[in-house]
Amino acid sequence: MTDRSAVKAACPLEGGGVSEGSTCGVVSGGCMSLALGHLGDLLEGDEGKVEALYRRLRDYTAWFEESFGSTLCRDRCGADLRKASGFADYILTGKVLTRCVNHIGKAVEKLIEMVNLPLDEREEREGGEASAGAAAAPVAGGAGLPVGGLCAAPVLHRIREETGKGNRFLEDISMALDGGIGLSGGLCGALAGALLPLGEVWGIDPRSEGVFGTLRFFVRGHLNLYAGRGRKGLWSVGNPLVRGFRRRFGSLECRELTGREFGSRDDLEDYVRESEVCREIRDWCVEEALRILG
């Protein structure tokens, strides 16, 4: 990658939404990498390939769940990172290595395999016949919105219009976050979209920080959160946003917010277009992100 903005922006997705236990950051980051790997296909505007990419995202999240038992951080890592005691358990008992690092390595192998496989709008759906690729039209909302984005992209677009934070590149690949991250029903895509600009401001790029710098950033951010220190940082601004979302809407997960799961882009678009809940969630996410970014 020559543009490293997506790496910094993805930082708040760790720990299931700034350590709140929803969709694992390996799942979220993996989905973003799949969208990035096929960005050229997306920019062509081929509707069949857009739908094929949604299916591939769902294939990845389904593979992850089958391989590791869950796509949710709180289930997978076996520690409650919202609490200092849970964080200590996560670090001191080696879960960070035996679970997270181990799963990252296996996920990267799978992702390389999937990214290198050309998109084909005639790919077979799991357990079904080959699709002719008749996907929905690009999301409504004007020429400023990217092809494919239904949940995170409208939030990112509005934040960028108001603050200048974010960029079109992030909006293009943010379709990876739709339907609770890769149609998996996990972390709300609109909330994930609100977190990305915070990562752009307060996140880091591990390539430039190195292993120890990245670990220091991770540990210091959690300690400041548990101690309630007021200095602005990724956890001190992002974690209250996610907790506020849970208080306001009752859950972080798309499947619980909507009462259903989505098997395709068509299915998701039909719901999002008519849903007052999704509209309210998008508006809330934009307003809260604008308040934080000030």
Backbone as numpy.savetxt, mean C-alpha at the origin, in Angstrom:
# Nx Ny Nz CAx CAy CAz Cx Cy Cz
15.92 1.72 -10.20 15.09 2.92 -10.20 15.96 4.16 -10.20
15.65 5.09 -11.11 16.32 6.38 -11.07 15.54 7.37 -10.20
14.23 7.21 -10.15 13.39 8.03 -9.28 13.13 7.25 -8.00
13.74 7.68 -6.90 13.65 6.94 -5.63 12.50 7.44 -4.76
11.66 8.31 -5.30 10.59 8.89 -4.49 9.64 7.83 -3.96
9.40 6.78 -4.75 8.45 5.75 -4.32 8.99 4.97 -3.13
10.31 4.84 -3.04 10.92 4.11 -1.92 10.70 4.88 -0.62
11.00 6.17 -0.64 10.75 6.99 0.55 9.27 7.03 0.89
8.44 7.20 -0.13 7.00 7.33 0.10 6.42 6.07 0.72
7.00 4.92 0.42 6.46 3.65 0.92 6.80 3.40 2.39
7.68 4.18 2.98 8.09 3.94 4.38 6.92 3.81 5.35
5.87 4.64 5.26 4.78 4.52 6.24 3.96 3.24 6.12
4.17 2.47 5.07 3.41 1.24 4.90 3.98 0.10 5.74
5.14 0.32 6.37 5.74 -0.72 7.22 4.82 -1.00 8.41
4.91 -2.22 8.90 4.16 -2.58 10.10 2.66 -2.53 9.93
2.19 -2.61 8.70 0.75 -2.58 8.47 0.14 -1.21 8.64
0.86 -0.16 8.20 0.36 1.21 8.34 0.96 1.88 9.54
2.24 2.26 9.45 2.98 2.90 10.53 2.81 2.10 11.83
3.03 0.80 11.73 3.06 -0.13 12.87 1.71 -0.42 13.49
0.62 -0.21 12.74 -0.72 -0.47 13.29 -1.26 -1.86 12.95
-0.45 -2.70 12.31 -0.77 -4.11 12.20 -1.64 -4.55 11.04
-1.94 -3.65 10.10 -2.78 -4.06 8.97 -1.90 -4.76 7.92
-2.06 -4.45 6.65 -1.36 -5.20 5.61 0.15 -5.05 5.71
0.84 -6.18 5.73 2.29 -6.25 5.84 2.96 -5.38 4.78
3.99 -4.65 5.17 4.72 -3.81 4.23 5.36 -4.59 3.09
5.66 -5.86 3.32 6.21 -6.69 2.23 5.15 -6.92 1.16
3.90 -6.98 1.56 2.79 -7.12 0.61 2.59 -5.80 -0.13
2.52 -4.69 0.62 2.29 -3.38 0.01 3.43 -3.00 -0.93
4.66 -3.14 -0.43 5.82 -2.81 -1.26 5.94 -3.73 -2.46
5.59 -5.00 -2.26 5.62 -5.93 -3.37 4.63 -5.56 -4.46
3.43 -5.18 -4.06 2.43 -4.75 -5.04 2.88 -3.49 -5.78
3.48 -2.56 -5.06 3.98 -1.36 -5.72 5.08 -1.69 -6.72
5.92 -2.68 -6.38 6.99 -3.05 -7.30 6.44 -3.72 -8.55
5.35 -4.47 -8.42 4.72 -5.06 -9.59 4.16 -3.97 -10.51
3.52 -2.97 -9.92 2.99 -1.87 -10.73 4.14 -1.10 -11.38
5.22 -0.90 -10.64 6.38 -0.21 -11.19 6.99 -1.01 -12.33
7.09 -2.34 -12.14 7.67 -3.18 -13.17 6.89 -3.19 -14.46
5.60 -2.87 -14.38 4.75 -2.86 -15.57 4.24 -1.45 -15.86
4.97 -0.45 -15.41 4.54 0.93 -15.60 4.39 1.27 -17.08
5.30 0.75 -17.89 5.20 1.02 -19.32 3.88 0.53 -19.91
3.44 -0.65 -19.45 2.15 -1.17 -19.90 1.01 -0.26 -19.48
1.08 0.25 -18.23 0.02 1.12 -17.73 -0.05 2.41 -18.54
1.11 2.98 -18.85 1.13 4.26 -19.55 0.67 4.12 -21.00
0.72 2.90 -21.53 0.17 2.68 -22.87 -1.35 2.83 -22.90
-1.98 2.67 -21.72 -3.43 2.80 -21.65 -4.18 1.61 -22.18
-3.51 0.46 -22.31 -4.16 -0.76 -22.78 -5.03 -1.30 -21.64
-6.35 -1.23 -21.81 -7.26 -1.61 -20.73 -7.12 -3.09 -20.37
-6.85 -3.92 -21.36 -6.67 -5.34 -21.09 -5.48 -5.59 -20.19
-4.39 -4.86 -20.42 -3.20 -5.04 -19.59 -3.39 -4.47 -18.19
-4.17 -3.40 -18.08 -4.49 -2.87 -16.75 -5.24 -3.92 -15.93
-6.23 -4.54 -16.54 -6.98 -5.58 -15.85 -6.07 -6.78 -15.53
-5.16 -7.11 -16.46 -4.24 -8.22 -16.23 -3.33 -7.92 -15.05
-2.93 -6.65 -14.90 -2.08 -6.30 -13.78 -2.84 -6.40 -12.47
-4.11 -6.01 -12.45 -4.90 -6.20 -11.24 -4.95 -7.68 -10.85
-5.11 -8.54 -11.84 -5.14 -9.98 -11.54 -3.78 -10.45 -11.01
-2.72 -9.89 -11.57 -1.38 -10.30 -11.10 -1.13 -9.82 -9.67
-1.59 -8.63 -9.35 -1.48 -8.15 -7.97 -2.23 -9.09 -7.02
-3.42 -9.50 -7.44 -4.19 -10.41 -6.59 -3.50 -11.77 -6.48
-2.87 -12.20 -7.56 -2.12 -13.46 -7.51 -0.98 -13.37 -6.49
-0.30 -12.22 -6.47 0.81 -12.06 -5.51 0.30 -12.07 -4.07
-0.76 -11.33 -3.79 -1.25 -11.28 -2.41 -1.80 -12.64 -1.99
-2.41 -13.36 -2.93 -2.91 -14.71 -2.61 -1.75 -15.66 -2.35
-0.69 -15.55 -3.15 0.51 -16.37 -2.93 1.10 -16.08 -1.55
1.18 -14.80 -1.19 1.76 -14.43 0.10 0.95 -15.02 1.25
-0.37 -14.90 1.14 -1.23 -15.42 2.21 -1.09 -16.94 2.32
-1.04 -17.61 1.20 -0.89 -19.06 1.21 0.47 -19.47 1.77
1.50 -18.71 1.46 2.86 -19.05 1.88 3.11 -18.76 3.36
2.54 -17.67 3.87 2.88 -17.22 5.22 1.69 -17.13 6.16
0.51 -17.56 5.71 -0.63 -17.66 6.59 -1.52 -16.45 6.65
-1.01 -15.28 6.30 -1.79 -14.05 6.38 -1.06 -12.95 5.63
-1.80 -11.97 5.15 -1.18 -10.77 4.58 -1.11 -9.65 5.61
-1.63 -9.87 6.82 -1.68 -8.84 7.85 -0.47 -8.93 8.77
0.14 -7.80 9.03 1.34 -7.74 9.86 1.11 -8.34 11.25
-0.01 -7.99 11.87 -0.24 -8.44 13.25 -0.35 -9.96 13.35
-0.85 -10.60 12.30 -0.94 -12.05 12.28 0.40 -12.68 11.93
1.09 -12.07 10.98 2.27 -12.70 10.41 3.52 -12.59 11.29
3.73 -11.41 11.89 4.97 -11.25 12.66 4.79 -11.67 14.11
3.54 -11.86 14.56 3.31 -12.37 15.91 3.69 -11.41 17.01
3.64 -10.11 16.73 3.96 -9.09 17.74 3.10 -7.86 17.51
2.71 -7.23 18.59 1.91 -6.01 18.51 2.85 -4.81 18.55
3.17 -4.29 17.37 4.14 -3.20 17.28 3.57 -1.87 17.76
2.30 -1.84 18.14 1.72 -0.61 18.68 2.19 -0.35 20.10
2.73 -1.38 20.73 3.15 -1.28 22.13 4.66 -1.48 22.25
5.27 -0.81 23.22 6.70 -0.96 23.44 7.05 -2.41 23.76
6.20 -3.09 24.52 6.47 -4.49 24.86 6.44 -5.37 23.62
5.52 -5.09 22.71 5.45 -5.84 21.47 6.64 -5.59 20.58
7.10 -4.35 20.54 8.27 -4.02 19.74 9.51 -4.71 20.29
9.64 -4.72 21.63 10.77 -5.41 22.25 10.74 -6.90 21.94
9.56 -7.48 21.99 9.42 -8.90 21.66 9.81 -9.15 20.21
9.41 -8.27 19.34 9.70 -8.39 17.91 11.21 -8.36 17.65
11.92 -7.45 18.32 13.35 -7.30 18.10 14.16 -8.36 18.84
13.88 -8.51 20.14 14.75 -9.32 21.00 14.58 -10.83 20.80
13.42 -11.26 20.34 13.22 -12.70 20.12 13.58 -13.13 18.70
14.04 -12.19 17.90 14.51 -12.53 16.56 13.43 -12.61 15.50
12.19 -12.21 15.83 11.13 -12.27 14.83 11.44 -11.40 13.61
12.17 -10.32 13.83 12.54 -9.45 12.72 13.35 -10.21 11.67
14.13 -11.21 12.11 14.94 -12.00 11.18 14.22 -13.25 10.70
13.64 -14.01 11.65 13.06 -15.30 11.29 11.76 -15.15 10.51
11.10 -14.04 10.67 9.84 -13.84 9.95 9.98 -12.77 8.87
10.24 -11.54 9.26 10.22 -10.46 8.28 11.32 -10.59 7.23
12.57 -10.67 7.68 13.67 -10.75 6.71 13.56 -12.02 5.87
13.21 -13.11 6.51 13.04 -14.37 5.79 11.93 -14.26 4.74
10.81 -13.66 5.12 9.70 -13.53 4.19 10.01 -12.54 3.08
10.78 -11.51 3.39 11.18 -10.55 2.36 11.98 -11.26 1.27
12.94 -12.09 1.68 13.76 -12.79 0.70 12.94 -13.67 -0.22
12.01 -14.42 0.35 11.17 -15.30 -0.46 10.23 -14.50 -1.35
9.73 -13.38 -0.82 8.83 -12.55 -1.61 9.56 -11.92 -2.79
10.78 -11.49 -2.58 11.55 -10.87 -3.67 11.77 -11.87 -4.80
12.08 -13.11 -4.45 12.25 -14.14 -5.48 10.96 -14.29 -6.31
9.83 -14.32 -5.62 8.55 -14.44 -6.31 8.27 -13.22 -7.17
8.57 -12.04 -6.64 8.29 -10.80 -7.36 9.14 -10.68 -8.63
10.40 -11.08 -8.55 11.25 -11.04 -9.75 10.66 -11.92 -10.83
10.21 -13.09 -10.42 9.57 -14.00 -11.37 8.34 -13.37 -12.00
7.52 -12.70 -11.20 6.28 -12.12 -11.70 6.52 -10.87 -12.53
7.49 -10.04 -12.14 7.78 -8.83 -12.90 8.33 -9.17 -14.28
9.12 -10.23 -14.35 9.74 -10.62 -15.63 8.77 -11.31 -16.57
7.58 -11.65 -16.08 6.58 -12.29 -16.92 5.75 -11.22 -17.62
5.78 -11.16 -18.94 5.02 -10.09 -19.63 3.53 -10.16 -19.29
2.93 -8.99 -19.21 1.49 -8.93 -18.99 0.76 -9.37 -20.26
-0.26 -10.15 -20.07 -1.08 -10.58 -21.20 -2.53 -10.47 -20.78
-3.28 -9.66 -21.49 -4.68 -9.47 -21.13 -5.48 -10.76 -21.30
-4.89 -11.77 -21.88 -5.58 -13.05 -22.05 -5.15 -14.07 -21.01
-4.43 -13.60 -19.98 -4.02 -14.51 -18.90 -5.23 -15.21 -18.31
-5.05 -16.45 -17.93 -6.15 -17.19 -17.32 -6.39 -16.71 -15.90
-7.65 -16.53 -15.57 -8.01 -16.28 -14.18 -7.87 -17.59 -13.42
-7.58 -17.47 -12.13 -7.41 -18.66 -11.31 -8.69 -19.48 -11.33
-8.55 -20.75 -11.80 -9.69 -21.65 -11.80 -10.74 -21.32 -12.84
-10.42 -20.45 -13.83 -11.43 -20.07 -14.81 -10.87 -20.06 -16.22
-11.69 -19.58 -17.16 -11.29 -19.52 -18.55 -10.46 -18.27 -18.79
-9.75 -18.26 -19.90 -8.95 -17.10 -20.27 -9.86 -15.90 -20.49
-9.40 -14.75 -20.05 -10.20 -13.53 -20.21 -9.84 -12.85 -21.51
-10.81 -12.23 -22.12 -10.55 -11.48 -23.36 -10.00 -10.11 -23.07
-9.91 -9.74 -21.79 -9.30 -8.47 -21.42 -10.22 -7.29 -21.53
-11.52 -7.48 -21.43 -12.46 -6.37 -21.52 -12.56 -5.69 -20.17
-11.58 -4.84 -19.88 -11.53 -4.18 -18.58 -12.36 -2.91 -18.60
-12.56 -2.37 -17.41 -13.31 -1.12 -17.30 -12.50 0.02 -17.88
-13.18 1.10 -18.21 -12.50 2.29 -18.69 -11.68 2.90 -17.56
-10.66 3.71 -17.90 -9.89 4.38 -16.86 -10.79 5.13 -15.90
-10.32 5.29 -14.69 -11.12 5.89 -13.65 -11.61 7.27 -14.05
-12.86 7.52 -13.75 -13.42 8.84 -14.04 -12.81 9.87 -13.10
-12.74 11.09 -13.54 -12.24 12.13 -12.66 -11.38 13.13 -13.39
-11.27 13.00 -14.70 -10.54 14.01 -15.45 -9.18 13.52 -15.87
-8.56 14.29 -16.77 -7.29 13.90 -17.36 -6.15 13.89 -16.35
-6.34 14.52 -15.19 -5.27 14.57 -14.21 -5.04 13.27 -13.48
-5.98 12.31 -13.58 -5.84 11.06 -12.85 -5.24 9.99 -13.74
-4.42 9.10 -13.15 -3.77 8.06 -13.93 -4.71 6.93 -14.27
-4.36 6.16 -15.29 -5.12 4.97 -15.63 -5.03 3.99 -14.48
-6.16 3.40 -14.10 -6.14 2.30 -13.14 -6.39 2.68 -11.71
-6.06 3.90 -11.29 -6.17 4.25 -9.88 -7.59 4.50 -9.45
-8.06 3.76 -8.44 -9.44 3.89 -7.98 -9.54 4.32 -6.53
-8.58 3.96 -5.70 -8.65 4.23 -4.26 -7.59 5.24 -3.82
-6.32 4.89 -4.04 -5.23 5.75 -3.58 -4.99 6.93 -4.51
-5.10 6.72 -5.82 -4.75 7.77 -6.78 -5.57 9.05 -6.61
-6.91 8.98 -6.42 -7.65 10.24 -6.23 -7.20 11.01 -4.99
-6.84 10.29 -3.93 -6.35 10.93 -2.70 -5.00 11.60 -2.97
-4.10 10.88 -3.60 -2.78 11.43 -3.93 -2.89 12.65 -4.84
-3.78 12.55 -5.81 -3.94 13.64 -6.77 -4.42 14.91 -6.08
-5.39 14.79 -5.20 -5.92 15.97 -4.50 -4.88 16.56 -3.55
-4.12 15.71 -2.89 -3.07 16.22 -2.00 -2.01 16.95 -2.80
-1.64 16.40 -3.95 -0.62 17.07 -4.79 -1.13 18.41 -5.30
-2.40 18.48 -5.66 -2.95 19.75 -6.14 -2.90 20.83 -5.06
-3.13 20.43 -3.80 -3.19 21.39 -2.70 -1.82 21.75 -2.14
-0.88 20.79 -2.14 0.39 20.99 -1.43 1.63 20.90 -2.31
1.50 20.29 -3.46 2.67 20.04 -4.29 3.45 18.80 -3.87
3.01 18.14 -2.79 3.67 16.92 -2.32 3.18 15.73 -3.14
4.10 14.82 -3.43 3.77 13.69 -4.27 4.10 14.00 -5.72
3.79 13.08 -6.61 4.06 13.27 -8.02 3.22 12.31 -8.85
3.18 12.52 -10.14 2.38 11.70 -11.03 2.88 10.25 -11.04
4.17 10.07 -10.87 4.76 8.73 -10.83 4.12 7.90 -9.72
4.00 8.47 -8.53 3.36 7.76 -7.42 1.90 7.45 -7.73
1.23 8.40 -8.34 -0.18 8.19 -8.67 -0.34 7.05 -9.69
0.58 6.98 -10.64 0.50 5.93 -11.65 0.63 4.54 -11.04
1.55 4.36 -10.09 1.77 3.02 -9.54 0.89 2.74 -8.32
0.14 3.74 -7.87 -0.66 3.56 -6.66 -1.88 2.66 -6.87
-2.15 2.28 -8.11 -3.20 1.29 -8.33 -2.90 0.01 -7.57
-1.62 -0.21 -7.25 -1.21 -1.38 -6.48 -1.88 -1.44 -5.12
-2.34 -0.29 -4.61 -2.91 -0.21 -3.27 -4.43 -0.35 -3.27
-5.02 -0.47 -4.44 -6.47 -0.50 -4.55 -7.07 -1.77 -3.93
-8.29 -1.62 -3.43 -9.02 -2.77 -2.89 -8.36 -3.39 -1.68
-7.76 -2.54 -0.86 -7.10 -3.06 0.34 -5.76 -3.69 0.05
-4.98 -3.10 -0.86 -3.65 -3.53 -1.30 -3.76 -4.76 -2.21
-3.66 -4.53 -3.50 -3.68 -5.62 -4.46 -4.94 -6.46 -4.39
-6.09 -5.81 -4.14 -7.40 -6.48 -4.04 -7.43 -7.55 -2.95
-6.56 -7.42 -1.93 -6.51 -8.43 -0.87 -7.48 -8.16 0.27
-8.13 -6.98 0.27 -9.08 -6.65 1.32 -8.46 -6.12 2.58
-7.17 -5.80 2.56 -6.46 -5.33 3.74 -6.51 -3.82 3.89
-5.36 -3.21 4.18 -5.27 -1.78 4.47 -5.97 -0.96 3.39
-6.90 -0.11 3.81 -7.67 0.73 2.89 -6.74 1.48 1.95
-7.02 1.39 0.64 -6.17 2.03 -0.34 -6.16 3.55 -0.23
-7.28 4.15 0.15 -7.32 5.60 0.31 -6.43 6.04 1.46
-6.44 5.27 2.56 -5.57 5.58 3.69 -4.12 5.41 3.30
-3.81 4.33 2.58 -2.45 4.13 2.11 -2.01 5.30 1.23
-2.93 5.79 0.39 -2.62 6.94 -0.45 -2.32 8.19 0.35
-3.01 8.37 1.47 -2.75 9.53 2.33 -1.40 9.42 3.04
-0.94 8.18 3.25 0.34 7.97 3.94 1.54 8.23 3.04
1.40 8.01 1.74 2.56 8.13 0.85 3.20 9.52 0.86
2.42 10.62 0.81 3.07 11.94 0.86 3.81 12.18 2.18
3.33 11.56 3.27 4.05 11.69 4.54 5.39 10.99 4.45
5.42 9.86 3.76 6.69 9.16 3.56 7.64 9.96 2.70
7.10 10.67 1.72 7.95 11.50 0.87 8.65 12.58 1.70
7.95 13.10 2.71 8.51 14.17 3.54 9.39 13.62 4.65
8.92 12.58 5.36 9.61 12.11 6.56 10.26 10.73 6.42
10.13 10.10 5.27 10.71 8.78 5.09 12.17 8.84 4.69
12.75 7.66 4.49 14.16 7.56 4.08 14.27 6.59 2.90
15.42 6.64 2.25 15.76 5.67 1.22 16.84 4.76 1.79
16.55 3.48 2.05 17.55 2.57 2.63 18.84 2.49 1.83
18.77 2.73 0.53 20.00 2.68 -0.27 21.01 3.71 0.21
20.54 4.91 0.52 21.45 5.96 0.96 21.77 5.87 2.45
20.85 5.31 3.25 21.06 5.22 4.70 21.90 4.01 5.08
21.87 2.96 4.29 22.57 1.74 4.65 21.78 0.94 5.68
22.27 -0.27 5.99 21.56 -1.16 6.90 21.42 -0.55 8.28
22.52 -0.07 8.85 22.47 0.45 10.22 21.69 1.75 10.30
21.82 2.59 9.30 21.05 3.83 9.29 19.56 3.57 9.20
19.19 2.57 8.42 17.79 2.19 8.30 17.25 1.63 9.61
18.02 0.76 10.26 17.60 0.22 11.55 17.49 1.31 12.61
18.44 2.25 12.58 18.40 3.35 13.54 17.14 4.20 13.35
16.80 4.47 12.10 15.59 5.23 11.78 14.35 4.49 12.29
14.31 3.20 12.06 13.18 2.36 12.44 13.02 2.33 13.96
14.12 2.07 14.68 14.06 1.95 16.15 13.77 3.30 16.78
14.45 4.34 16.34 14.25 5.67 16.92 12.81 6.15 16.73
12.25 5.88 15.54 10.88 6.30 15.28 9.89 5.63 16.22
10.08 4.33 16.48 9.20 3.63 17.40 9.38 4.11 18.83
10.61 4.32 19.25 10.84 4.79 20.62 10.23 6.16 20.84
10.35 7.05 19.87 9.73 8.37 20.00 8.21 8.25 20.08
7.64 7.30 19.33 6.19 7.10 19.36 5.75 6.62 20.74
6.45 5.61 21.29 6.06 5.07 22.59 6.27 6.09 23.71
7.29 6.94 23.56 7.57 7.94 24.59 6.69 9.17 24.45
5.97 9.26 23.35 5.09 10.41 23.14 5.83 11.70 22.88
7.01 11.59 22.28 7.78 12.80 22.00 7.15 13.58 20.87
7.17 14.88 20.97 6.44 15.73 20.05 7.16 16.06 18.77
8.47 15.77 18.67 9.20 16.14 17.47 8.62 15.44 16.25
8.42 16.19 15.18 7.79 15.60 14.01 8.70 14.57 13.36
8.12 13.42 13.07 8.81 12.35 12.38 7.77 11.42 11.79
8.21 10.42 11.06 7.28 9.57 10.34 6.25 8.93 11.26
6.70 8.35 12.37 5.76 7.67 13.27 4.91 8.66 14.05
5.48 9.79 14.44 4.73 10.74 15.25 3.64 11.45 14.46
3.76 11.49 13.13 2.69 12.09 12.32 1.81 11.03 11.66
2.43 9.91 11.25 1.68 8.89 10.54 0.83 8.00 11.42
1.38 7.62 12.58 0.65 6.71 13.44 -0.66 7.33 13.96
-0.66 8.59 14.43 -1.94 9.19 14.84 -2.96 9.27 13.70
-2.49 9.45 12.47 -3.40 9.47 11.33 -4.09 8.11 11.18
-3.32 7.04 11.28 -3.90 5.70 11.11 -4.83 5.37 12.28
-4.42 5.73 13.49 -5.29 5.46 14.65 -6.57 6.29 14.56
-6.45 7.52 14.08 -7.64 8.35 13.90 -8.59 7.76 12.87
-8.03 7.17 11.84 -8.86 6.51 10.82 -9.63 5.35 11.44
-8.95 4.55 12.25 -9.63 3.42 12.89 -10.76 3.90 13.81
-10.50 4.95 14.58 -11.54 5.48 15.46 -12.73 6.00 14.64
-12.44 6.65 13.53 -13.50 7.27 12.73 -14.34 6.24 11.98
-13.68 5.21 11.42 -14.40 4.30 10.54 -14.51 2.87 11.09
-13.86 2.60 12.21 -14.04 1.31 12.89 -13.08 0.22 12.49
-12.32 0.39 11.42 -11.39 -0.63 10.96 -10.42 0.00 9.98
-9.30 -0.69 9.76 -8.34 -0.26 8.74 -8.50 -1.05 7.45
-9.22 -2.19 7.54 -9.25 -3.14 6.43 -10.44 -2.89 5.48
-10.13 -2.90 4.20 -11.13 -2.68 3.15 -12.30 -3.65 3.27
-12.01 -4.92 3.53 -13.09 -5.93 3.57 -14.09 -5.63 4.68
-13.64 -5.03 5.78 -14.54 -4.70 6.87 -15.22 -3.36 6.65
-14.55 -2.44 6.01 -15.14 -1.14 5.72 -16.27 -1.25 4.69
-16.08 -2.14 3.72 -17.06 -2.27 2.65 -18.00 -3.45 2.83
-17.63 -4.40 3.68 -18.43 -5.59 3.87 -18.33 -6.59 2.73
-17.25 -6.49 1.94 -17.09 -7.40 0.81 -15.64 -7.42 0.35
-15.33 -8.34 -0.55 -14.02 -8.39 -1.18 -14.21 -8.27 -2.69
-13.13 -7.86 -3.37 -13.22 -7.56 -4.79 -12.30 -8.48 -5.58
-12.87 -9.07 -6.63 -12.11 -10.03 -7.41 -11.51 -9.47 -8.68
-11.90 -8.24 -9.04 -11.41 -7.66 -10.29 -11.52 -6.15 -10.22
-10.90 -5.49 -11.18 -11.00 -4.03 -11.25 -12.43 -3.63 -11.56
-13.10 -4.35 -12.46 -14.49 -4.03 -12.78 -15.35 -4.01 -11.52
-15.19 -5.03 -10.73 -15.96 -5.20 -9.51 -15.70 -4.03 -8.55
-14.42 -3.69 -8.38 -14.05 -2.60 -7.48 -14.56 -1.26 -8.00
-14.41 -1.03 -9.29 -14.84 0.26 -9.84 -16.34 0.46 -9.69
-17.11 -0.59 -9.93 -18.56 -0.48 -9.78 -18.93 -0.07 -8.36
-18.22 -0.64 -7.38 -18.52 -0.32 -5.99 -18.07 1.10 -5.64
-16.83 1.44 -5.99 -16.28 2.74 -5.62 -17.09 3.88 -6.22
-17.56 3.70 -7.43 -18.32 4.76 -8.11 -19.58 5.13 -7.34
-20.23 4.15 -6.71 -21.52 4.38 -6.05 -21.43 4.50 -4.54
-20.28 4.20 -3.94 -20.17 4.08 -2.49 -20.01 5.42 -1.79
-20.97 5.75 -0.92 -20.85 6.93 -0.07 -19.76 6.73 0.97
-19.59 5.48 1.44 -18.55 5.19 2.42 -17.17 5.51 1.85
-16.90 5.03 0.64 -15.60 5.28 0.03 -15.38 6.78 -0.21
-16.42 7.46 -0.61 -16.32 8.91 -0.84 -15.99 9.63 0.47
-16.66 9.25 1.53 -16.39 9.87 2.83 -14.97 9.56 3.29
-14.53 8.33 3.09 -13.17 7.94 3.48 -12.13 8.74 2.70
-12.32 8.87 1.39 -11.36 9.64 0.59 -11.28 11.08 1.07
-12.43 11.69 1.31 -12.45 13.09 1.75 -11.74 13.23 3.09
-12.01 12.31 4.02 -11.38 12.37 5.35 -9.87 12.22 5.22
-9.42 11.29 4.41 -7.98 11.05 4.25 -7.28 12.28 3.68
-7.89 12.91 2.69 -7.30 14.11 2.10 -7.21 15.23 3.13
-8.31 15.46 3.84 -8.34 16.55 4.82 -7.30 16.35 5.93
-7.18 15.11 6.42 -6.22 14.85 7.49 -4.79 14.97 7.00
-4.51 14.49 5.79 -3.16 14.61 5.25 -2.79 16.08 5.02
-3.75 16.86 4.55 -3.50 18.30 4.34 -3.23 19.00 5.68
-3.96 18.60 6.70 -3.73 19.19 8.02 -2.32 18.89 8.51
-1.86 17.66 8.33 -0.52 17.27 8.79 0.56 17.96 7.98
0.37 18.00 6.68 1.39 18.60 5.81 1.42 20.12 5.93
0.32 20.66 6.45 0.24 22.07 6.81 0.56 23.05 5.73
